[in-house]
């Protein structure tokens, strides 16, 4: 009944956020741990080397590897748990294992009641 329509309304709003490919590589995750990926846009898929279907339901851990700094990651996750926007530069890995340096900008997405419905991470390859 009611909950279903609210959920689809949230997702419609996500679609409007996501429809805008000008913002580059964007991945949307669930609002609760383990923050499963709900949607990755085309630019994100091209940057990271995955198909959208491959990553839905997984977590951003798929991008971590030997040189990903756990301290940076913990700091990022701490901000996420507090629902605060945060920017970090991380070493990440593409699907084939190619290392890249990634500035990730995470921000909560809110519904009209100011409740967090998801998180959006915007990735920029810096090296």
N, C-alpha and C positions, 0 to 999 in steps of 0.2 A: 504493500500500500504506500503510505506516505514516504517511508525511508527511500524507496526505490526512486521516486521522482526527485528527491533531494540529491541523491547520488548522481543521477544523470544530469541534474542541473550543474553540480560541481564540475562534472566532466565536460559539459558544454563550455563552461567558463575556461577550463583548462585548454580546450580546443582553441578558444579565441587567443589565449596566451601563446599557444603552440603554433597556431596558423602563421604566425609572423616569423618567417625564416630569417628576417633581417637580423635577429638577435644572435645568430650564430648557433654554435653547438649547445643544445639544451637537452637535459634529461630531467624528467619529473619522477620523484619518488613518493612512496607512501609516507604519511605523516608519523607513523609509529615504527619503532624498531621491528625488524632489522632494516627498515627503509628500502623495501623492494622497489625496483624500477617499474613504474607504471607506463611510462612512455619515453622513448628517445626519438628526437627528431632526425631528419635526414642528415643535417650537418654533423650532429653528434655521431651518427652511424658511420659517416665518411671519415671523420676524425679518428674514431676508435677502432674501425675495421669490423664492426659487427652489423648484422641485420637486426632491425627492431625486434622481430619475433624471438631472436636468440636471447635477448637481454631482459625481456619483460618477465618479472617475477624473480629475477636475480638481484644482486645488490652491486653497488659500485666497487665492491671488493674485486670484481673481475678485472679492474684496471690497476690493481696494486701488484707490486712485485718486489724483488730484492732491494731496490734502492728507494722504495717509498718510505718516507720517514714516519715511523709510528707516532712520534711526538706531535708532528704536524697534523696527522690524521686524527689523533685523540683530541687535539684542540678544536679542529673542525667539527668533530662529532659532539663535543661539549657545547659548542654554539648552537648546533642543530637541536640538541636536547632542550636548550633554553629558548628555542624558536627565535634565535637572533641571526640576522644576516651576517655573513662572514666571508672573507676572501683569503685564500691560501694558495701558495705555489707548491705543487707536489710533483714528484717524479711518478709518472704513470706509464702503463704499458698497453700498447694496442693489441688487438687480437693475436697477431702473429708473434707477439713478444717484443716488438720494436718499442724502445724506450722513448718517451717524450716528456718535456717539462710543460706543465699544465697549470695555468692560473685558473682556479675554480672559485666561482662566486656563487655562494649558496644563499637563497632567500626563501622564507616561508611564503606560501600562497594562502590567502585568506578568502573565506566566503563573506557574504554580506553581513553576517553576524559577527564578523571579526574573529571567527574560529579558524585555526590553521587546518587546511584541508589536504595539503601536500607540501613538498619542498621542490624548488626548482634549482638546479645547478647549471651554471653557464660556464662552459669550458673554453679557454683560449690557449692555444698552443704557443708557448713563448720560446721554446728552443727545441 
